[in-house]
Every structure is written in C-alpha cells, then in structure tokens.
Amino acid sequence: MYSIEMAYARMRELQDLANRSRAHQSADAHRANEKPRFRRAKKR
C-alpha cells in the first residue's frame, strides 16, 4: 500500500534533488559569466 508518508518522503527527495541541481547550474552560469565575452560566438 502506498501511504501519504511514502508519497511525502518521495516528494521531499525530488525537491532536494531539484534544489541541488539548481544550485549546481547557477554556479556553472556564474563561472561562465567570468570568462571573457569574446569567446562566446553567436550562433547563426
């Protein structure tokens, strides 16, 4: 039987995973912003 507690635990798991993923992505974006701008060529 699938209980409310099990569903809640799973939801928390996914939420933690998403938060970790978002933190990692923002750190990568911050690092990318520190690189010289001329290295980012426009895609045409």
Buried (B, 14 or more C-beta within 10 A) or exposed (E): EEEEEEEEEEEEEEEEEEEEEEEEEEEEEEEEEEEEEEEEEEEE
